[in-house]
Amino acid sequence: MVEQRRPRSVSQAFLLDLLRAQLGDLVAGEWRPLDVVDLGGGTGGIASALAGDGHRLTVIDPSPDALASLQRRAAEAGLTGRLVGRQGDAAELVDLIGEGRVDVVLC
């Protein structure tokens, strides 16, 4: 099966390149997967790309429709274990992901 990639806008491609560079600079030495929270991540356009790079992403979004699209995107790309969605917003962040440590929060 051939993977169909959704085209990215110029601004989304720029943001993704910038994020990848910054995530690579976060950990000195050997690369490791990071735990990333994407607040308001919607359907997971950026999150799915970062999960495809090996990072673990949690998308927090108030829209159940966006999260349903995120779930489909994760399943289609084989990212179900690395890309999850939670319905809510920044005010509920600790309740949604717990008090554990995350490496990066995107918003």
Secondary structure, DSSP 8 states (H G I E B T S, - for coil): ---------HHHHHHHHHHHHHHHHHSSSS----EEEEET-TT-HHHHHHHHTT-EEEEEES-HHHHHHHHHHHHHHT-TTTEEEEE--GGGHHHHH-SS--SEEE-
